[in-house]
């Protein structure tokens, strides 16, 4: 069965430091992978997604994630974080033969300190 | 209004009350979703409507009753809830049922059941 694991419930980091948020998934079929971000008192917003092609995908605000099929991972990275990156980050997966069903991880709270 | 809106943003109700949550999407999408977000748990998909037809009911108790009168509006009717139903209820929409489509989320309704 599909599942998504985000092992870190909270990641504290200082401003301008690099960060990696881990995501592992399990699925017996090909998948699409997503990272969503939730800022305080807001809904989730799509940050980036992997559908096919290059395994490295980037967002407009400096985040990137790499699909690693052999390790079934889709870790999110940023080389230098800002205070404004403080938010909850959710990894999600959908199977290529399914409809509209996104399976989410439990989320990782990124806390950027000055 | 733009995007996906939800009302009310906060709701406190007793176990014997009846209330409704409202969601409206201004994006011209044809699929709408209800999710439950509890602390430290993955988002749980509750219901999916595609072209105003319910296509997914994820083993949700009957005290939650969805309604989709048209492609822009989605309701969640609540009655005789339990304290464990306290959570953030998120509405989302997408264009199409394909698993690679981005889902757009509203800000959520924070529900507290006393």
Contacts between the chains, C-beta under 8 A, distances in Angstrom:
chain1	res1	chain2	res2	distance
A	4	B	42	7.0
A	9	B	40	6.6
A	32	B	99	5.6
A	32	B	100	5.0
A	36	B	105	7.8
A	41	B	107	6.6
A	42	B	107	5.4
A	43	B	4	6.8
A	43	B	90	6.0
A	43	B	92	7.6
A	43	B	105	3.3
A	43	B	106	4.9
A	43	B	107	4.8
A	43	B	108	5.9
A	44	B	43	7.9
A	44	B	90	7.1
A	44	B	92	7.7
A	44	B	103	7.9
A	44	B	105	4.3
A	45	B	105	7.2
A	46	B	102	4.8
A	46	B	103	7.6
A	49	B	100	7.5
A	49	B	102	7.2
A	51	B	100	5.2
A	90	B	43	7.0
A	94	B	99	3.7
A	94	B	100	7.3
A	95	B	99	6.4
A	96	B	99	6.3
A	97	B	99	8.0
A	98	B	99	5.2
A	99	B	50	7.9
A	99	B	55	7.5
A	99	B	97	4.1
A	99	B	98	7.0
A	99	B	99	6.5
A	100	B	31	5.9
A	100	B	33	7.3
A	100	B	48	5.5
A	100	B	50	7.1
A	100	B	55	7.6
A	100	B	56	7.3
A	100	B	94	6.7
A	100	B	97	4.5
A	100	B	98	7.6
A	100	B	99	6.8
A	100	B	101	7.5
A	101	B	45	6.6
A	101	B	48	7.7
A	101	B	56	7.2
A	101	B	99	7.0
A	102	B	43	8.0
A	102	B	45	7.2
A	102	B	99	7.8
A	102	B	103	6.5
A	103	B	42	7.4
A	104	B	42	4.5
A	104	B	43	4.2
A	105	B	42	5.8
A	106	B	40	6.1
A	106	B	41	5.8
A	106	B	42	4.8
A	107	B	40	7.9
A	107	B	42	7.5
